[in-house]
Amino acid sequence: MVPRFLPSEFGVEEDRLSFLPPFEACLEKKRKIRRAVEASGIPYTYVSANCFGAYFLNYLLRPHEQHEDVTIYGSGEAKAPFTYEEDIANYTIRVANDPRTCNKMVIYKMQKNILSQIELISLWEKKTGKYFKKVHVPEEELVKLTE
């Protein structure tokens, strides 16, 4: 039996982590879908691939806009893996066609490209020669915004 790939699983390992209430409510829907798929007997493969590099680079750095500032969330020191989208696609095709992954979760863990927001900004500044005014949003304020 060929495993069925569920593309909604990119990004978050929602069964392993807990989140702030607004995000938790959203992820609870995904958990319900997972449990329903598992209970139905439909073959599945969940793939968790962490951050799509280009998406987060565009969101965090806004490279196509003319701006002098950049927002740093919390301390900016939390690290996240940034993965090239083509690598995620190639890996997903492999695991979706591998019978060993049937009815399992596959987590794509990077050995490299694990950066903090501060490191990412620093690399971008070095690459472009343009330096940003850093606007910090404290963690407490982020929590309030989610409420």
DRENTOR-750004 format. One line per field, with one value per atom (N, C-alpha, C): x, y, z; atom name. Coordinates in nm, 4 decimals. Each point is the difference from the previous one (the first is absolute). Layout:
% residues N
x: c(X	...)
y: c(Y	...)
z: c(Z	...)
atom: c(CA	...)
END
This chain:
% residues 147
x: c(0.0841	-0.0841	0.0892	-0.0238	0.0797	-0.0493	0.0923	-0.0432	-0.0590	-0.0940	-0.0607	0.0698	0.0440	0.0702	-0.0980	0.0113	-0.0854	0.0824	-0.0170	0.0861	-0.0195	-0.1058	-0.0220	0.0957	0.0841	0.0859	0.1327	0.0247	0.1235	0.0032	0.1121	0.0189	-0.0021	-0.1122	-0.0124	-0.0259	0.0701	-0.0231	-0.1037	-0.1231	-0.1009	-0.0363	0.0318	-0.0282	0.1075	0.1110	0.1115	0.0195	-0.0615	0.0243	-0.1304	0.0119	-0.1185	0.0261	-0.1094	0.0119	-0.0906	0.0100	-0.0895	-0.1424	-0.1002	-0.1396	-0.0503	0.0220	-0.0545	0.0583	0.1280	0.0646	-0.0400	-0.0156	-0.0410	-0.1362	-0.0930	-0.1334	0.0090	0.0843	0.0185	0.0610	0.0994	0.0677	-0.0860	-0.0934	-0.0909	-0.0810	-0.0329	-0.0715	0.0859	0.1288	0.0897	0.0104	0.0048	0.0061	-0.1238	-0.1164	-0.1249	0.0033	0.0509	0.0109	0.0953	0.1120	0.0951	-0.0652	-0.0668	-0.0624	-0.1076	-0.0744	-0.1036	0.0634	0.1083	0.0699	0.0514	0.0618	0.0541	-0.1107	-0.1122	-0.1126	-0.0666	0.0082	-0.0675	0.0700	0.1263	0.0752	0.0632	-0.0169	0.0632	0.1512	0.0803	0.1455	0.0427	0.0949	0.0436	0.1492	0.0578	0.1346	-0.0043	0.0284	0.0082	0.1453	0.0203	0.1346	0.0073	0.0962	0.0226	0.1361	-0.0001	0.1233	0.0483	-0.0594	0.0423	-0.0240	0.0919	-0.0240	0.0339	-0.0919	0.0322	0.0875	0.1258	0.0956	-0.0428	-0.0397	-0.0337	-0.1177	-0.0992	-0.1171	0.0417	0.0768	0.0378	0.1023	0.0872	0.0943	-0.0755	-0.0970	-0.0795	-0.0797	-0.0558	-0.0803	0.0866	0.1119	0.0837	0.0822	0.0538	0.0919	-0.0636	-0.1121	-0.0685	0.0994	0.0746	0.1075	-0.0462	-0.1270	-0.0492	-0.0576	0.0067	-0.0497	0.1177	-0.0216	0.0991	-0.0351	0.0808	-0.0260	0.1317	-0.0023	0.1213	-0.0037	-0.1159	-0.0125	-0.0362	0.0232	-0.0369	-0.0509	-0.1073	-0.0591	0.0654	0.0420	0.0578	-0.0999	-0.0399	-0.1007	0.0650	-0.0446	0.0615	0.1451	0.0877	0.1433	0.0622	-0.0686	0.0556	0.1018	0.0175	0.1036	-0.0513	-0.1321	-0.0538	0.0407	0.0438	0.0482	-0.1078	0.0019	-0.0930	0.0729	-0.0382	0.0601	-0.0661	0.0799	-0.0498	0.0330	-0.1038	0.0162	-0.0392	0.0808	-0.0259	-0.1204	-0.0958	-0.1265	0.0179	0.0941	0.0229	0.0510	0.0799	0.0463	-0.1168	-0.0922	-0.1187	-0.0816	-0.0191	-0.0783	0.0658	0.1295	0.0705	-0.0081	0.0205	-0.0049	-0.1404	-0.1007	-0.1395	-0.0354	0.0445	-0.0263	0.0632	0.1208	0.0674	-0.0766	-0.0372	-0.0664	-0.1417	-0.0666	-0.1362	-0.0003	0.1090	0.0106	0.0774	0.0308	0.0761	-0.0960	-0.0172	-0.0956	0.0327	0.1248	0.0367	-0.0646	-0.0481	-0.0586	-0.1519	-0.0565	-0.1456	-0.0486	-0.0989	-0.0610	0.0982	0.0899	0.0998	0.0144	0.0631	0.0389	0.1489	0.0378	0.1397	0.0356	0.1037	0.0424	0.1307	-0.0028	0.1164	0.0834	0.1129	0.0846	0.1277	0.0229	0.1177	0.1236	0.1134	0.1276	0.0597	-0.0382	0.0541	-0.1156	0.0305	-0.0999	-0.0933	0.0515	-0.0769	0.0501	-0.0873	0.0411	-0.0995	0.0501	-0.0889	-0.0364	-0.1007	-0.0378	0.1152	0.0697	0.1154	0.1074	0.0293	0.1007	-0.0434	-0.1265	-0.0545	0.0136	-0.0348	0.0106	0.1458	0.0881	0.1429	0.0540	-0.0382	0.0433	-0.0525	-0.1267	-0.0598	0.0699	0.0316	0.0706	0.1373	0.0718	0.1319	-0.0122	-0.1019	-0.0189	-0.0327	-0.0884	-0.0485	0.0786	0.0741	0.0698	-0.0944	-0.1247	-0.1011	-0.0286	0.0008	-0.0204	-0.1335	-0.0704	-0.1345	-0.0029	-0.1002	-0.0355	-0.0834	0.0390	-0.0680	-0.1075	-0.1234	-0.1147	-0.0387	0.0149	-0.0276	-0.1444	-0.0634	-0.1324	0.0226	-0.0120	0.0281	-0.0949	0.0485	-0.0782	-0.1350	-0.0023	-0.1250	-0.1025	0.0464	-0.0899	-0.0531	0.0848	-0.0447	-0.1103	0.0166	-0.1019	-0.1302	0.0074	-0.1203	-0.0670	0.0781	-0.0562	-0.0767	0.0438	-0.0683	-0.1316	-0.0110	-0.1232	-0.1090)
y: c(-0.1174	0.1174	0.1245	0.0931	0.1223	0.1014	0.0583	0.0981	0.1243	0.0584	0.1235	0.1161	0.0955	0.1157	0.1099	0.0534	0.1111	0.1281	0.0876	0.1179	0.1042	-0.0080	0.1018	-0.0143	-0.0987	-0.0240	0.0748	0.0776	0.0759	0.1000	0.0071	0.1101	-0.0356	-0.0390	-0.0089	-0.1441	-0.0424	-0.1316	0.0177	0.0272	0.0422	-0.1045	-0.1263	-0.1011	-0.0031	0.0650	-0.0079	0.1271	0.1086	0.1283	0.0621	0.0969	0.0767	0.1462	0.0740	0.1357	0.0930	0.1284	0.0981	-0.0280	0.0360	-0.0392	0.0232	0.1143	0.0148	-0.1012	-0.0286	-0.0960	-0.1421	-0.0232	-0.1319	-0.0382	0.0944	-0.0270	-0.0385	0.0682	-0.0305	-0.1384	-0.0305	-0.1288	-0.1153	0.0285	-0.1050	-0.0560	0.0860	-0.0458	-0.0992	0.0287	-0.0915	-0.1325	0.0060	-0.1234	-0.0861	0.0639	-0.0741	-0.0672	0.0711	-0.0575	-0.1193	0.0153	-0.1114	-0.1221	0.0215	-0.1132	-0.0646	0.0805	-0.0545	-0.0828	0.0487	-0.0753	-0.1312	0.0057	-0.1210	-0.1006	0.0481	-0.0882	-0.0608	0.0705	-0.0468	-0.1176	-0.0178	-0.1072	0.0409	0.1238	0.0499	0.0049	-0.0571	0.0111	0.1472	0.0373	0.1402	0.0069	0.1127	0.0364	0.1478	0.0337	0.1403	0.0438	0.1157	0.0535	0.1348	0.0140	0.1280	0.0503	0.1162	0.0476	0.1343	0.0485	0.1251	0.1200	0.0957	0.1284	-0.0039	0.0494	0.0231	0.1250	-0.0179	0.1090	0.1284	-0.0067	0.1218	0.0729	-0.0734	0.0641	0.0831	-0.0593	0.0718	0.1092	-0.0219	0.1069	0.1216	-0.0237	0.1118	0.0677	-0.0772	0.0568	0.0785	-0.0561	0.0629	0.1160	-0.0146	0.1011	0.0951	-0.0377	0.0818	0.0530	-0.0889	0.0448	0.0771	-0.0091	0.0689	0.1373	0.0406	0.1318	0.0902	0.1271	0.0977	0.0374	-0.0401	0.0314	0.0076	0.0720	0.0179	-0.0761	-0.0556	-0.0691	-0.1465	-0.0790	-0.1409	-0.0321	-0.0782	-0.0368	-0.1265	0.0050	-0.1167	-0.0460	-0.1261	-0.0556	-0.0639	0.0432	-0.0484	0.0438	-0.0897	0.0334	-0.0124	-0.0707	-0.0237	-0.1111	-0.0681	-0.1023	-0.1428	-0.0191	-0.1351	-0.0491	-0.1229	-0.0540	-0.0828	0.0034	-0.0781	-0.0489	-0.1174	-0.0496	0.0668	0.0418	0.0589	-0.0978	-0.0500	-0.1060	0.0502	-0.0338	0.0348	-0.0806	0.0680	-0.0629	-0.1192	0.0087	-0.1118	-0.1227	0.0218	-0.1133	-0.0664	0.0810	-0.0545	-0.0815	0.0528	-0.0710	-0.1328	0.0008	-0.1237	-0.1032	0.0432	-0.0898	-0.0572	0.0839	-0.0435	-0.1063	0.0184	-0.1000	-0.1335	0.0068	-0.1239	-0.0715	0.0730	-0.0672	-0.0437	0.0746	-0.0374	-0.1291	-0.0306	-0.1218	-0.1110	0.0176	-0.0992	-0.0775	-0.1291	-0.0775	-0.0006	0.0286	0.0032	0.1167	0.1001	0.1178	-0.0087	-0.1101	-0.0155	0.0044	0.0878	0.0182	0.0497	0.0870	0.0570	0.1493	0.0654	0.1401	0.0022	0.0757	0.0170	0.1458	0.0200	0.1359	0.0291	0.1042	0.0410	0.0908	-0.0508	0.0777	0.0418	0.1281	0.0567	-0.0110	-0.0226	0.0036	0.1407	0.0750	0.1345	0.0954	0.1247	0.1043	0.0196	-0.0163	0.0256	0.1338	0.0998	0.1366	0.0685	0.0981	0.0884	0.1176	0.0754	0.1180	0.1003	0.0151	0.0913	-0.0433	-0.1304	-0.0508	0.0220	-0.0229	0.0187	0.1459	0.0915	0.1440	0.0375	-0.0501	0.0296	-0.0497	-0.1217	-0.0531	0.0865	0.0428	0.0827	0.1355	0.0576	0.1292	-0.0129	-0.1073	-0.0222	-0.0196	-0.0740	-0.0287	0.1267	0.0845	0.1165	0.1272	0.0023	0.1221	0.1043	-0.0366	0.0902	-0.0435	0.0966	-0.0312	0.0553	-0.0790	0.0334	0.0591	0.0839	0.0413	-0.1159	-0.0534	-0.1165	0.0433	-0.0369	0.0311	-0.1294	-0.0001	-0.1200	-0.0023	-0.1157	-0.0240	-0.1016	0.0445	-0.0915	-0.1198	-0.1091	-0.1236	0.0218	0.0781	0.0261	0.0675	0.0898	0.0684	-0.0965	-0.0918	-0.1011	-0.0869	-0.0377	-0.0805	0.0777	0.1285	0.0843	0.0110	0.0151	0.0106	-0.1259	-0.1148	-0.1242	-0.0156	0.0687	-0.0091	0.0809)
z: c(0.0000	0.0000	0.0000	-0.0875	-0.0101	0.1029	0.0795	0.0992	-0.0658	0.0653	-0.0483	0.0707	-0.0756	0.0544	0.0347	0.1208	0.0434	0.0020	-0.0986	-0.0118	0.1082	0.0782	0.1022	0.1174	-0.0027	0.1154	-0.0045	-0.1044	-0.0020	0.1137	0.0692	0.0926	0.1443	0.0549	0.1442	0.0429	0.1010	0.0578	0.1110	-0.0389	0.0978	0.1033	-0.0218	0.1022	0.1079	-0.0238	0.0940	0.0840	-0.0408	0.0649	0.0463	0.0896	0.0376	-0.0346	-0.0225	-0.0500	0.0787	-0.0287	0.0601	-0.0472	0.0817	-0.0291	-0.1426	-0.0638	-0.1365	-0.0986	0.0131	-0.0893	0.0379	0.1283	0.0478	-0.0580	-0.0043	-0.0553	-0.1474	-0.0745	-0.1419	-0.0171	0.0796	-0.0133	0.0494	0.0892	0.0458	-0.1177	-0.0954	-0.1200	-0.0788	-0.0113	-0.0706	0.0734	0.1340	0.0776	-0.0256	-0.0055	-0.0245	-0.1378	-0.0997	-0.1347	0.0026	0.0682	0.0097	0.0638	0.1109	0.0705	-0.0873	-0.0765	-0.0883	-0.1121	-0.0585	-0.1053	0.0572	0.1167	0.0610	0.0305	0.0519	0.0353	-0.1244	-0.1131	-0.1219	-0.0661	0.0326	-0.0640	-0.1321	-0.0419	-0.1222	0.0232	-0.0890	0.0162	-0.0071	0.0833	0.0043	0.0286	-0.0308	0.0422	0.0334	0.1236	0.0400	-0.0174	-0.0593	-0.0184	0.0689	0.0904	0.0659	-0.0458	-0.0665	-0.0633	0.0542	0.1074	0.0624	-0.0906	-0.0026	-0.0672	-0.1485	-0.0822	-0.1407	-0.0030	-0.0364	0.0076	-0.0678	-0.1252	-0.0749	0.0621	0.0483	0.0610	0.1210	0.0897	0.1211	-0.0268	-0.0958	-0.0357	-0.0516	-0.0868	-0.0526	0.1104	0.0910	0.1081	0.0985	0.0403	0.1021	-0.0540	-0.1203	-0.0533	-0.1002	-0.0604	-0.1012	-0.1042	-0.0664	-0.0891	-0.1227	-0.0364	-0.1196	0.0314	0.1260	0.0403	0.0344	-0.0178	0.0447	0.1442	0.0940	0.1405	0.0750	0.1103	0.0790	0.1308	0.0336	0.1277	-0.0217	0.1033	0.0002	0.1404	0.0056	0.1286	0.0515	0.1259	0.0660	0.1046	-0.0103	0.0884	0.1219	0.1189	0.1228	0.0030	0.0443	0.0029	-0.1381	-0.0901	-0.1337	-0.0023	0.1139	0.0097	-0.0115	-0.0071	-0.0187	-0.1388	-0.0069	-0.1269	-0.0677	-0.1326	-0.0808	-0.1244	-0.0504	-0.1235	-0.1209	-0.0941	-0.1245	-0.1116	-0.0658	-0.0983	-0.1384	-0.0972	-0.1392	-0.0476	-0.0592	-0.0381	-0.0946	-0.0927	-0.0918	0.0744	0.1048	0.0807	0.0713	0.0523	0.0665	-0.0997	-0.1200	-0.1023	-0.0362	-0.0234	-0.0360	0.1121	0.1204	0.1152	0.0171	-0.0173	0.0152	-0.1025	-0.1225	-0.1047	0.0392	0.0530	0.0407	0.1114	0.1048	0.1124	-0.0358	-0.0864	-0.0390	-0.0804	-0.0665	-0.0804	0.0698	0.1269	0.0762	0.0900	-0.0219	0.0800	0.1501	0.0360	0.1425	0.0738	-0.0743	0.0645	0.0127	-0.0460	0.0051	0.1447	0.0233	0.1320	0.1051	-0.0440	0.0911	-0.0239	0.0965	-0.0162	-0.0308	-0.1011	-0.0362	0.0266	0.0794	0.0347	-0.0719	-0.0807	-0.0773	0.0889	0.0504	0.0907	-0.0720	0.0032	-0.0657	0.0886	-0.0627	0.0710	-0.0038	-0.1051	-0.0204	-0.0240	-0.0230	-0.0259	0.1182	0.1199	0.1207	0.0542	-0.0107	0.0311	0.0921	0.0734	0.0755	-0.0908	0.0412	-0.0782	-0.0018	0.1130	0.0065	-0.0990	-0.0055	-0.0946	-0.1438	-0.0268	-0.1344	-0.0444	0.0876	-0.0312	-0.0237	0.0843	-0.0143	-0.1345	-0.0391	-0.1297	-0.1146	0.0108	-0.1051	-0.0078	0.1142	0.0019	-0.0652	0.0309	-0.0608	-0.1510	-0.0417	-0.1430	-0.0785	0.0551	-0.0734	0.0285	0.1113	0.0392	0.0582	0.0202	0.0560	0.1438	0.0910	0.1409	0.0467	0.0795	0.0428	0.1401	0.0223	0.1349	0.0547	0.1153	0.0557	0.0990	-0.0300	0.0853	0.0721	0.1314	0.0787	0.0489	-0.0142	0.0569	0.1119	0.1265	0.1118	0.0007	0.0560	0.0056	0.0677	0.1060	0.0714	-0.0912	-0.0851	-0.0923	-0.1075	-0.0437	-0.0967	0.0602	0.1260	0.0667	0.0094	0.0347	0.0081	-0.1358	-0.1067	-0.1346	-0.0396	0.0467	-0.0350	0.0745	0.1129	0.0777	-0.0667)
atom: c(N	CA	C	N	CA	C	N	CA	C	N	CA	C	N	CA	C	N	CA	C	N	CA	C	N	CA	C	N	CA	C	N	CA	C	N	CA	C	N	CA	C	N	CA	C	N	CA	C	N	CA	C	N	CA	C	N	CA	C	N	CA	C	N	CA	C	N	CA	C	N	CA	C	N	CA	C	N	CA	C	N	CA	C	N	CA	C	N	CA	C	N	CA	C	N	CA	C	N	CA	C	N	CA	C	N	CA	C	N	CA	C	N	CA	C	N	CA	C	N	CA	C	N	CA	C	N	CA	C	N	CA	C	N	CA	C	N	CA	C	N	CA	C	N	CA	C	N	CA	C	N	CA	C	N	CA	C	N	CA	C	N	CA	C	N	CA	C	N	CA	C	N	CA	C	N	CA	C	N	CA	C	N	CA	C	N	CA	C	N	CA	C	N	CA	C	N	CA	C	N	CA	C	N	CA	C	N	CA	C	N	CA	C	N	CA	C	N	CA	C	N	CA	C	N	CA	C	N	CA	C	N	CA	C	N	CA	C	N	CA	C	N	CA	C	N	CA	C	N	CA	C	N	CA	C	N	CA	C	N	CA	C	N	CA	C	N	CA	C	N	CA	C	N	CA	C	N	CA	C	N	CA	C	N	CA	C	N	CA	C	N	CA	C	N	CA	C	N	CA	C	N	CA	C	N	CA	C	N	CA	C	N	CA	C	N	CA	C	N	CA	C	N	CA	C	N	CA	C	N	CA	C	N	CA	C	N	CA	C	N	CA	C	N	CA	C	N	CA	C	N	CA	C	N	CA	C	N	CA	C	N	CA	C	N	CA	C	N	CA	C	N	CA	C	N	CA	C	N	CA	C	N	CA	C	N	CA	C	N	CA	C	N	CA	C	N	CA	C	N	CA	C	N	CA	C	N	CA	C	N	CA	C	N	CA	C	N	CA	C	N	CA	C	N	CA	C	N	CA	C	N	CA	C	N	CA	C	N	CA	C	N	CA	C	N	CA	C	N	CA	C	N	CA	C	N	CA	C	N	CA	C	N	CA	C	N	CA	C	N	CA	C	N	CA	C	N	CA	C	N	CA	C	N	CA	C	N	CA	C	N	CA	C	N	CA	C	N	CA	C	N	CA	C	N	CA	C	N	CA	C	N	CA	C)
END
